[in-house]
Every structure is written in C-alpha cells, then in structure tokens.
Amino acid sequence: MTRFAKRLSLASVLLLCGVANAFEVDALHSGMSFQEARSVIERFSYSKVEIKENYIGAWDILATGTNRSIYLNFCKGRLVQVQKHLQPRFDYFVRLVDEKRKQLGHPTDAWSEPTDVTSAVESNAIRFLWRDKNDYIVVSYIQFPSNNQLDISHRIKNECWQVP
C-alpha cells in the first residue's frame, strides 16, 4: 500500500468517526443548515411553526389530544440541538431509557429534581444523560400537577453555547 493510500484510508476513517458522532432525529441531523431543517419541518405539517434567528419551534395538538412538538437550535446557521417531546407516558420513558442504555451503555449521569418549595410551578423530574464524544443525549420525564412531559434532547458541542 502506498503512502498516499494509507493517508487516504486514515482520512476516511477520521471522517467516518466524525459522522458517527452526529445525531439524526426525524430526518434532521447535526450540522444541517437552517434552510434544510426548515424544509424538513415544513414537510411534517405542524399547525404552528415559530422561526427566529437561531431557532425553529414546531407544534400542534393531534386529534387524539396529545401534543406533538419539536424544537431546533442553531449555531452559525448549523443545527446543534433537537429537542423532541414524546407522548408523556412513564412506560414510554422506561422503554426509551432502556433503549438508549442498550445503544450507548450506562448513562454518564442521572438525577432527579424534586419540586422547589420556592417555585411557583410544582414539578418533579428525572433525567438521564449520555455523552458520546461530542454528542449529548438527555431523556427527561417531568411530572406536573395537571400533566406530564417526556422529551429527548440531542446536542453537539458548538462554538455558540456550552453544553453542560
């Protein structure tokens, strides 16, 4: 194998490693341009879409009474975070955490957030965090007095804001 072929092979491996660290959620992937992401969101036919400089939020209430929503954040015109709300059932939360554990191993961190007595909003939350090189995946289940919320957030390191 020539020196050039070895370098090309090494460059290919490094490039593939970079792609492996990217997230993909509902045809949205990290690094996607703002316009590409906006086009994908429009294809999903959300009833309400909010577009700001580095943000796209989309949501609607389905005929079943459940809320469907997704929120995208951008850094320098590139997608760096997707937060998707799922049907807020605790059994779905357990299955999602188990699926991520099988896919990514044990979580990097897990924590609960009981209601703060000084807060005007009563809520209890449990969250699991996985880190995979530059990717951060957080699965959250939040319980409010009148409803619950289940979401998954995918983030990558970026230059615009720090990921804890």
MARZAKOL-95521 format. One record per residue: chain; residue in one letter; residue number from 1; x, y, z of N, C-alpha, C, CB in turn. Coordinates in pm, 1 decimal. Each point is the difference from the previous one (the first is absolute). Glycine has a CB too. Layout:
["A","A",NUM,[X,Y,Z],[X,Y,Z],[X,Y,Z],[X,Y,Z]],
...
//
This chain:
["A","M",1,[84.9,-117.4,0.0],[-84.9,117.4,0.0],[90.0,124.5,0.0],[-186.9,-125.1,123.2]],
["A","T",2,[158.2,215.6,-210.8],[80.3,121.3,-9.9],[-27.1,92.4,117.7],[-1.2,-19.9,-249.5]],
["A","R",3,[91.2,112.9,269.3],[-14.2,97.8,107.7],[-128.0,82.3,-18.7],[251.4,10.8,23.6]],
["A","F",4,[-280.9,26.0,-148.6],[-120.5,76.5,-29.8],[-125.3,-81.0,36.1],[122.6,121.1,-185.3]],
["A","A",5,[-123.9,-249.4,149.4],[-115.1,-85.5,29.8],[-20.9,-13.4,150.3],[39.4,-125.3,-213.3]],
["A","K",6,[70.5,114.7,289.8],[-11.4,-7.9,146.1],[-59.7,127.4,57.6],[196.7,-153.7,5.6]],
["A","R",7,[-149.7,268.3,-55.0],[-52.8,128.1,48.0],[-146.9,16.2,-35.7],[227.5,99.8,-22.2]],
["A","L",8,[-262.4,-142.6,-99.6],[-139.2,7.2,-43.1],[-88.0,-88.8,88.3],[75.2,47.0,-236.2]],
["A","S",9,[-27.1,-165.9,269.5],[-74.3,-90.6,88.0],[-17.9,61.6,137.8],[89.7,-196.9,-126.1]],
["A","L",10,[17.6,254.7,179.5],[-7.3,63.9,131.0],[-96.9,117.2,-2.6],[235.6,-70.2,47.3]],
["A","A",11,[-230.9,151.0,-152.2],[-92.0,114.0,-11.9],[-143.8,-48.5,-7.7],[177.7,133.6,-116.4]],
["A","S",12,[-202.8,-242.3,44.3],[-135.2,-56.6,-10.6],[-51.0,-46.3,135.4],[49.3,-70.6,-234.3]],
["A","V",13,[36.8,3.8,310.9],[-38.2,-47.4,133.2],[-34.2,118.8,89.7],[147.8,-203.3,-26.7]],
["A","L",14,[-64.0,306.4,25.1],[-26.0,118.5,82.0],[-129.8,68.5,-40.8],[246.0,30.0,30.3]],
["A","L",15,[-272.7,-22.4,-159.4],[-123.4,60.5,-48.0],[-120.2,-81.5,45.6],[122.0,93.5,-198.5]],
["A","L",16,[-114.7,-224.9,188.6],[-109.9,-85.7,42.8],[-22.2,10.4,150.3],[49.4,-155.6,-189.6]],
["A","C",17,[57.3,170.4,266.8],[-14.8,17.0,144.2],[-76.2,127.8,30.6],[213.2,-125.8,38.3]],
["A","G",18,[-186.6,232.3,-112.8],[-71.7,124.9,20.0],[-147.4,-14.7,-30.0],[206.5,123.3,-55.9]],
["A","V",19,[-239.9,-197.6,-49.2],[-139.4,-21.9,-35.8],[-68.4,-85.8,104.4],[57.3,20.7,-242.1]],
["A","A",20,[12.9,-118.1,298.1],[-59.3,-88.8,100.1],[-40.2,76.2,125.5],[137.6,-187.6,-89.4]],
["A","N",21,[-73.7,301.3,117.1],[-31.6,77.6,118.6],[-115.2,96.1,-21.0],[235.4,-20.5,65.4]],
["A","A",22,[-288.7,27.0,-184.9],[-110.0,90.9,-29.3],[-132.6,-64.3,37.7],[132.8,103.8,-186.2]],
["A","F",23,[-232.4,-19.3,218.7],[-132.6,-54.0,28.9],[-89.4,11.5,-123.0],[25.6,61.7,242.9]],
["A","E",24,[-126.8,-145.7,-245.4],[-103.9,7.7,-101.3],[-132.2,-31.9,66.3],[160.5,-64.5,-184.9]],
["A","V",25,[-254.7,157.4,171.3],[-132.8,-14.1,59.5],[-102.1,43.1,-104.1],[88.2,41.5,236.0]],
["A","D",26,[-176.0,-129.7,-276.5],[-107.2,32.9,-94.7],[51.0,73.7,-123.0],[-156.7,10.1,191.6]],
["A","A",27,[258.2,-61.6,-256.8],[59.6,57.8,-121.7],[74.6,130.3,25.9],[-182.3,-106.1,-129.2]],
["A","L",28,[200.5,143.1,254.3],[79.6,117.2,38.2],[132.0,-50.7,54.1],[-206.4,140.4,51.9]],
["A","H",29,[317.0,-84.1,-97.6],[129.2,-46.3,49.4],[88.4,118.0,37.1],[-18.8,-205.6,-141.6]],
["A","S",30,[107.8,181.1,235.9],[89.7,105.9,45.9],[81.5,52.7,-116.9],[11.6,-103.9,228.9]],
["A","G",31,[9.5,235.1,-227.2],[74.4,64.0,-106.6],[-84.4,42.4,-118.0],[190.0,-132.6,71.4]],
["A","M",32,[-316.6,92.5,-73.3],[-90.7,35.4,-108.0],[-20.2,151.9,-2.1],[-115.6,-225.4,18.1]],
["A","S",33,[102.7,283.4,-135.1],[-20.8,144.6,-9.4],[-140.1,37.2,48.9],[160.9,11.2,-194.2]],
["A","F",34,[-175.3,114.2,230.2],[-128.8,52.7,46.5],[-108.0,-22.6,-105.3],[119.4,173.0,138.6]],
["A","Q",35,[-89.2,-143.3,-263.9],[-98.6,-14.9,-108.2],[-37.8,-145.8,-23.5],[92.2,206.0,-105.7]],
["A","E",36,[5.2,-295.9,112.5],[-30.2,-142.7,-16.8],[-92.2,-47.8,112.0],[222.7,-36.1,-113.8]],
["A","A",37,[-192.0,75.6,238.3],[-82.4,-40.5,114.2],[-140.4,58.1,-11.4],[205.6,-13.6,143.4]],
["A","R",38,[-214.7,138.0,-184.1],[-131.5,63.8,-17.6],[-83.2,-76.5,-103.0],[99.6,224.5,59.3]],
["A","S",39,[-37.4,-268.3,-165.8],[-67.5,-77.7,-103.6],[-51.1,-133.5,55.3],[146.1,108.9,-173.4]],
["A","V",40,[-65.9,-174.6,256.3],[-42.2,-126.7,60.8],[-119.7,23.2,91.3],[236.1,-87.7,-12.0]],
["A","I",41,[-229.7,191.0,95.7],[-111.0,31.1,91.9],[-128.1,28.5,-78.1],[163.7,93.0,167.7]],
["A","E",42,[-154.3,-20.6,-277.7],[-118.0,31.4,-81.8],[-64.1,-126.0,-56.8],[102.2,220.5,-57.4]],
["A","R",43,[-23.0,-321.9,26.3],[-54.9,-126.0,-52.2],[-80.9,-75.5,104.6],[193.3,-13.3,-155.5]],
["A","F",44,[-167.0,36.7,286.0],[-72.4,-69.7,105.4],[-135.8,61.0,28.8],[217.3,-62.4,96.3]],
["A","S",45,[-252.5,173.6,-158.7],[-131.8,64.0,10.1],[-42.4,31.2,142.9],[-61.1,-119.1,-206.4]],
["A","Y",46,[146.7,183.4,282.2],[-39.0,47.0,132.6],[-97.1,116.1,-17.2],[221.7,-73.2,101.6]],
["A","S",47,[-316.7,87.6,-9.5],[-97.6,108.5,-12.2],[59.1,135.2,38.1],[-180.3,-164.1,48.7]],
["A","K",48,[281.1,165.2,37.3],[64.9,125.5,39.0],[150.2,-17.0,-10.5],[-190.8,59.3,154.6]],
["A","V",49,[254.7,36.8,-217.9],[145.4,-0.1,-13.1],[48.5,140.0,35.4],[-2.9,-182.2,-180.7]],
["A","E",50,[97.9,188.7,273.7],[60.4,126.8,40.2],[144.4,-0.6,-48.3],[-152.7,22.0,204.2]],
["A","I",51,[188.7,81.1,-278.9],[134.8,8.3,-55.3],[65.5,128.1,48.5],[-68.1,-133.5,-203.7]],
["A","K",52,[184.1,118.3,263.5],[81.1,112.9,44.8],[138.5,-15.8,-59.6],[-132.3,24.1,215.8]],
["A","E",53,[223.9,63.8,-180.1],[132.8,0.5,-61.0],[72.6,-134.8,12.3],[11.4,243.2,50.9]],
["A","N",54,[-4.4,-300.1,68.5],[71.9,-126.1,21.7],[-89.3,-106.9,61.4],[210.0,130.0,28.0]],
["A","Y",55,[-338.7,-126.6,-61.7],[-97.0,-87.2,66.7],[-117.3,-28.7,-91.8],[67.9,92.2,222.7]],
["A","I",56,[-113.4,-216.1,-219.6],[-126.3,-38.1,-63.0],[-76.0,-83.4,102.3],[98.8,3.7,-237.9]],
["A","G",57,[-221.3,33.3,265.9],[-87.9,-78.5,86.1],[-123.5,-37.3,-79.6],[85.3,115.7,208.9]],
["A","A",58,[-130.3,-238.1,-196.4],[-118.3,-45.3,-73.2],[-83.5,-88.6,91.3],[123.4,12.2,-221.3]],
["A","W",59,[-255.9,8.3,218.4],[-87.1,-78.1,86.1],[-142.3,1.2,-52.0],[146.7,51.7,194.5]],
["A","D",60,[-224.0,-144.8,-145.2],[-144.2,-3.9,-20.8],[-62.4,-99.8,95.5],[28.4,63.8,-241.3]],
["A","I",61,[-159.3,-55.6,251.8],[-74.3,-95.5,81.8],[-70.8,-92.8,-96.4],[-30.9,164.2,194.2]],
["A","L",62,[60.1,-292.0,-182.1],[-57.6,-100.0,-89.1],[-144.2,-29.3,38.1],[226.9,-99.4,-35.1]],
["A","A",63,[-297.1,33.8,-52.1],[-140.2,-34.5,24.5],[-16.5,-84.7,125.9],[-41.0,10.3,-245.8]],
["A","T",64,[145.7,-82.6,284.0],[-5.9,-84.3,119.8],[12.8,82.3,128.0],[97.2,-187.9,-132.7]],
["A","G",65,[-69.5,319.4,117.3],[15.5,86.0,117.2],[143.4,9.1,48.2],[-230.0,-58.8,63.4]],
["A","T",66,[320.6,-14.4,-127.4],[140.1,5.5,40.3],[71.4,113.0,-74.0],[-1.5,-248.1,47.0]],
["A","N",67,[104.5,298.9,13.3],[77.2,108.6,-57.6],[119.7,-57.4,-73.8],[-74.6,157.1,182.5]],
["A","R",68,[99.9,-107.3,-300.7],[115.4,-40.8,-79.4],[85.9,124.3,-16.0],[-128.1,-185.5,-124.5]],
["A","S",69,[255.0,178.8,167.5],[84.3,118.8,-12.0],[146.9,-37.3,-15.1],[-165.4,127.8,136.4]],
["A","I",70,[238.7,-35.6,-198.8],[142.6,-15.9,-20.8],[61.4,139.4,-1.4],[-30.8,-217.6,-131.3]],
["A","Y",71,[149.4,229.4,189.4],[68.0,128.6,10.7],[143.9,-16.6,-48.2],[-147.9,70.5,194.7]],
["A","L",72,[191.3,19.2,-282.0],[132.5,-7.4,-59.7],[79.3,125.4,33.9],[-89.2,-143.7,-186.4]],
["A","N",73,[215.9,127.4,221.7],[89.5,112.5,25.6],[119.5,-9.0,-94.0],[-73.0,10.8,242.5]],
["A","F",74,[117.4,105.8,-288.3],[106.6,8.4,-98.9],[115.6,83.6,51.7],[-168.3,-25.3,-182.2]],
["A","C",75,[285.9,-3.0,133.6],[121.3,77.6,27.3],[63.5,31.5,-134.6],[36.9,-109.7,229.3]],
["A","K",76,[-24.6,236.3,-259.0],[58.9,45.1,-126.9],[-67.9,-66.6,-119.4],[218.8,36.9,116.8]],
["A","G",77,[-351.9,-48.3,-108.9],[-77.1,-54.4,-110.7],[-2.5,-150.1,-10.4],[53.5,203.4,-113.5]],
["A","R",78,[3.3,-274.3,211.7],[5.0,-146.4,-2.8],[-72.9,-57.6,120.9],[219.2,7.8,-123.9]],
["A","L",79,[-290.9,-117.5,102.7],[-78.5,-64.2,105.2],[90.7,-62.0,105.9],[-182.7,-45.0,-165.8]],
["A","V",80,[162.0,84.1,293.4],[81.2,-54.0,109.1],[-84.6,-66.2,109.1],[168.7,176.7,-48.1]],
["A","Q",81,[-301.2,-156.0,45.7],[-84.2,-62.5,102.2],[-140.2,-25.5,-54.6],[133.1,114.2,180.7]],
["A","V",82,[-184.6,-231.8,-147.0],[-138.8,-35.2,-28.4],[-60.7,-50.2,130.3],[49.7,-57.9,-245.0]],
["A","Q",83,[-162.1,116.6,283.0],[-74.3,-47.9,116.6],[-138.1,-39.1,-49.2],[130.2,148.2,163.6]],
["A","K",84,[-164.8,-272.7,-140.5],[-127.7,-52.2,-48.1],[-82.5,-48.4,118.3],[104.0,-66.3,-220.5]],
["A","H",85,[-229.5,113.2,226.6],[-91.3,-45.9,103.3],[-73.6,-123.0,-51.2],[-26.2,235.1,91.8]],
["A","L",86,[16.2,-333.6,-5.7],[-64.7,-126.8,-32.8],[-125.3,-16.1,84.7],[222.0,-103.1,-62.6]],
["A","Q",87,[-301.4,2.5,31.4],[-120.4,-23.8,79.5],[41.2,-23.3,145.0],[-122.6,-98.3,-200.2]],
["A","P",88,[69.7,178.0,293.1],[49.9,-1.1,138.7],[-53.3,-114.5,85.5],[18.5,243.7,-19.4]],
["A","R",89,[25.5,-361.7,-11.9],[-36.0,-116.1,81.1],[125.7,-53.7,65.0],[-195.4,-56.2,-150.5]],
["A","F",90,[185.7,18.8,278.1],[117.4,-46.3,72.6],[55.1,-129.8,-59.4],[-89.2,109.7,206.7]],
["A","D",91,[2.7,-197.9,-255.9],[49.6,-124.1,-59.5],[81.1,29.0,-126.7],[-198.4,-123.7,94.4]],
["A","Y",92,[163.5,229.1,-168.9],[79.5,40.1,-116.2],[137.2,51.8,45.3],[-211.9,56.9,-127.7]],
["A","F",93,[211.8,16.5,237.3],[125.2,51.0,56.4],[92.5,-116.8,35.5],[-120.3,204.4,90.0]],
["A","V",94,[67.8,-304.5,-22.1],[79.5,-116.1,40.8],[55.6,-71.6,-123.4],[-141.1,-26.0,208.8]],
["A","R",95,[58.2,7.2,-310.7],[45.5,-66.0,-122.2],[106.9,81.9,-72.9],[-225.2,-107.0,-19.9]],
["A","L",96,[207.3,238.7,15.8],[96.4,86.2,-67.0],[135.1,-1.6,71.6],[-188.7,144.5,-79.6]],
["A","V",97,[186.8,-138.3,211.3],[124.6,-6.2,77.1],[67.5,-135.8,-21.9],[-94.9,159.5,173.7]],
["A","D",98,[18.1,-266.1,-173.3],[56.6,-133.5,-22.2],[60.0,-11.4,-140.9],[-168.4,-96.9,161.6]],
["A","E",99,[99.7,151.8,-260.2],[50.3,-2.1,-137.7],[132.2,76.5,-11.1],[-236.7,-16.3,-85.2]],
["A","K",100,[243.6,134.2,146.0],[123.8,79.3,-3.7],[111.9,-69.0,77.5],[-136.4,209.7,-20.0]],
["A","R",101,[101.5,-276.4,130.0],[100.9,-72.1,78.1],[58.3,-114.4,-82.9],[-119.3,60.1,214.8]],
["A","K",102,[35.9,-130.8,-286.7],[49.1,-109.1,-85.6],[83.7,54.0,-115.7],[-201.5,-136.5,61.0]],
["A","Q",103,[162.8,251.3,-113.2],[70.1,60.0,-113.2],[130.5,68.0,41.8],[-220.6,32.5,-110.8]],
["A","L",104,[220.5,39.9,224.5],[113.2,83.8,38.8],[70.4,-43.7,128.3],[-116.8,183.6,-112.3]],
["A","G",105,[67.4,-288.0,177.0],[58.7,-43.4,126.0],[-64.8,71.5,117.6],[215.5,-46.9,-117.6]],
["A","H",106,[-152.4,36.0,232.0],[-55.8,64.0,119.4],[3.5,151.3,-15.0],[73.8,-194.3,141.6]],
["A","P",107,[-173.6,263.1,-87.6],[0.3,146.0,-10.7],[119.6,60.3,72.3],[-249.3,-2.4,-15.9]],
["A","T",108,[293.0,117.3,-32.8],[107.7,74.5,63.3],[-45.8,55.4,133.6],[94.1,57.6,-224.6]],
["A","D",109,[-220.9,-18.5,229.4],[-56.2,58.4,120.9],[-150.6,-22.6,-0.6],[184.4,174.3,10.9]],
["A","A",110,[-242.0,-172.8,106.8],[-144.8,-7.9,17.0],[-33.2,78.7,124.9],[-17.6,-227.8,-114.9]],
["A","W",111,[-91.0,301.4,112.4],[-35.3,79.6,116.7],[-149.8,25.1,3.8],[226.0,107.6,-4.0]],
["A","S",112,[-272.9,-78.7,122.7],[-140.5,36.3,17.8],[-5.1,145.0,46.0],[-66.5,-239.9,57.0]],
["A","E",113,[-43.4,304.2,-85.6],[-21.4,138.3,40.1],[-135.5,9.7,67.8],[144.3,86.8,-189.6]],
["A","P",114,[-147.6,-94.1,321.5],[-127.8,14.8,69.6],[-46.3,145.5,-4.3],[58.0,-193.8,150.5]],
["A","T",115,[-182.3,215.5,-121.3],[-56.4,134.6,0.1],[75.7,90.2,96.0],[-223.8,-94.0,-58.9]],
["A","D",116,[255.0,211.5,12.3],[62.1,102.6,82.3],[-113.7,73.8,71.3],[203.3,25.0,-157.9]],
["A","V",117,[-200.0,-23.7,288.6],[-111.4,60.6,76.0],[-13.4,149.0,-26.1],[32.6,-172.3,175.5]],
["A","T",118,[71.1,237.7,-226.7],[-8.9,142.9,-28.9],[-51.0,27.7,-141.6],[186.8,37.1,160.6]],
["A","S",119,[-203.3,-143.0,-239.9],[-44.3,15.6,-138.2],[-151.7,13.1,-8.0],[198.7,-131.3,-76.5]],
["A","A",120,[-244.2,209.4,-19.8],[-143.8,15.5,-22.1],[-58.7,-121.0,-74.3],[31.0,249.9,-4.8]],
["A","V",121,[54.5,-327.8,-59.9],[-44.9,-116.7,-76.6],[45.9,-126.6,70.1],[8.0,130.9,-215.9]],
["A","E",122,[-104.6,-217.4,244.2],[31.9,-127.5,62.8],[35.3,-100.2,-109.5],[-154.3,48.7,196.8]],
["A","S",123,[273.8,-107.3,-186.9],[40.6,-101.8,-96.6],[105.7,-89.8,62.5],[-52.2,154.8,-192.6]],
["A","N",124,[53.7,-277.0,147.6],[101.4,-97.0,38.2],[56.8,-56.4,-129.5],[-115.6,-57.4,222.4]],
["A","A",125,[246.9,37.9,-226.7],[61.3,-47.1,-124.1],[105.5,-105.5,29.0],[-43.5,222.4,-106.6]],
["A","I",126,[62.7,-308.7,8.7],[110.4,-94.6,1.6],[63.5,6.7,-138.9],[-111.6,-153.9,175.6]],
["A","R",127,[245.6,158.5,-178.1],[71.7,16.1,-126.5],[118.4,-96.7,-6.4],[-69.8,242.7,-10.6]],
["A","F",128,[97.7,-288.7,-110.4],[116.0,-83.3,-27.5],[81.5,66.8,-109.8],[-123.8,-211.4,68.8]],
["A","L",129,[256.1,213.3,-49.9],[91.1,63.4,-95.1],[100.4,-101.3,-51.7],[-27.7,220.3,116.6]],
["A","W",130,[45.9,-221.6,-247.9],[105.6,-78.8,-63.2],[89.8,96.7,-75.4],[-148.7,-207.1,-20.5]],
["A","R",131,[278.0,182.1,26.7],[96.9,76.2,-79.5],[72.3,-98.6,-88.9],[28.9,178.4,179.8]],
["A","D",132,[-22.2,-143.7,-305.6],[69.2,-83.2,-97.1],[89.2,91.7,-82.2],[-189.8,-171.3,-8.7]],
["A","K",133,[313.0,192.0,55.5],[96.1,92.8,-60.1],[-59.8,140.2,-0.2],[97.8,-184.2,-144.6]],
["A","N",134,[-142.4,235.6,32.0],[-53.8,135.9,-7.3],[-151.5,6.5,10.4],[194.3,57.4,-137.9]],
["A","D",135,[-260.2,-170.7,155.6],[-145.4,-5.1,6.9],[-47.7,-12.0,143.5],[-5.3,-104.1,-226.0]],
["A","Y",136,[-105.4,168.9,253.7],[-64.5,-7.8,130.9],[-145.9,-36.3,-23.2],[159.4,171.4,103.1]],
["A","I",137,[-204.4,-277.1,-38.4],[-139.1,-43.3,-11.8],[-60.6,3.4,139.6],[49.4,-147.1,-203.8]],
["A","V",138,[-161.3,216.9,218.8],[-68.2,8.6,128.7],[-143.5,-47.2,-18.9],[147.9,192.7,76.4]],
["A","V",139,[-188.8,-287.8,5.4],[-138.3,-47.0,2.5],[-59.5,47.9,132.0],[49.9,-206.0,-147.1]],
["A","S",140,[-161.8,277.7,138.3],[-62.2,60.6,118.5],[-146.1,-38.8,11.5],[158.8,190.9,-16.1]],
["A","Y",141,[-200.0,-215.9,138.8],[-141.5,-19.4,30.2],[-34.2,98.4,110.7],[2.2,-247.9,-68.2]],
["A","I",142,[-97.2,338.0,41.3],[-36.8,103.6,95.6],[-147.6,-13.8,33.0],[178.9,155.3,-88.6]],
["A","Q",143,[-207.9,-152.5,216.2],[-137.3,-14.2,48.1],[-46.5,133.8,56.2],[35.8,-246.2,51.6]],
["A","F",144,[-145.6,297.5,-107.5],[-65.2,122.0,47.7],[-132.8,-38.8,62.7],[112.3,142.1,-178.5]],
["A","P",145,[-176.6,-54.4,254.7],[-128.2,-36.0,60.9],[-108.2,-37.8,-101.7],[59.1,152.3,185.8]],
["A","S",146,[-61.9,-84.8,-301.0],[-107.3,-26.0,-95.7],[41.1,-83.8,-120.4],[-95.8,212.4,72.5]],
["A","N",147,[226.8,-232.6,-93.5],[44.3,-81.3,-113.4],[145.4,-43.1,20.8],[-160.6,121.8,-154.1]],
["A","N",148,[210.8,-197.7,60.7],[137.6,-47.3,3.7],[67.8,33.6,-132.2],[-61.9,-186.0,160.2]],
["A","Q",149,[193.5,175.2,-161.4],[75.8,30.1,-121.5],[113.8,-100.0,-13.1],[-59.2,245.9,15.4]],
["A","L",150,[75.0,-300.6,-134.8],[109.6,-90.3,-32.4],[72.1,58.3,-120.1],[-123.1,-204.2,91.5]],
["A","D",151,[253.2,225.1,-80.0],[72.1,49.2,-116.5],[140.1,-58.8,-7.4],[-132.8,210.4,10.1]],
["A","I",152,[186.1,-202.1,-130.4],[137.5,-41.7,-25.0],[69.0,115.9,-70.4],[-62.1,-248.7,-15.5]],
["A","S",153,[182.1,276.9,59.4],[76.9,110.6,-55.3],[134.3,-52.0,-49.1],[-114.7,164.3,154.0]],
["A","H",154,[149.2,-127.3,-276.2],[129.1,-33.8,-59.7],[74.8,130.4,-21.6],[-91.4,-210.3,-113.4]],
["A","R",155,[214.1,219.3,163.9],[81.9,120.6,-15.2],[140.9,-39.0,-39.4],[-139.4,122.3,169.7]],
["A","I",156,[204.3,-32.6,-240.3],[141.8,-18.6,-28.5],[75.8,120.7,52.1],[-50.6,-140.9,-204.6]],
["A","K",157,[179.4,121.0,233.2],[84.6,112.4,39.5],[2.2,99.6,-114.3],[142.4,-146.3,150.8]],
["A","N",158,[-139.7,274.3,-115.4],[2.5,103.3,-102.4],[64.9,126.0,55.5],[-207.2,-95.9,-106.3]],
["A","E",159,[227.8,192.2,21.0],[68.1,122.5,37.5],[-92.1,105.4,61.5],[159.9,-48.3,-181.1]],
["A","C",160,[-290.5,30.8,169.8],[-93.3,103.9,42.6],[-38.9,-7.8,146.7],[-83.8,0.9,-229.7]],
["A","W",161,[70.2,-120.5,286.2],[-36.5,-13.7,138.9],[52.5,-132.1,53.9],[-204.3,141.7,-36.3]],
["A","Q",162,[230.8,-142.3,164.1],[57.8,-116.1,65.4],[-106.4,-103.6,28.2],[176.3,143.8,100.7]],
["A","V",163,[-140.0,-267.7,-114.3],[-86.2,-111.9,38.0],[53.9,-51.9,131.4],[-57.8,-61.5,-242.0]],
["A","P",164,[-27.1,54.4,345.5],[50.3,-44.4,131.9],[53.0,-142.3,-3.0],[-163.2,152.4,107.5]],
//
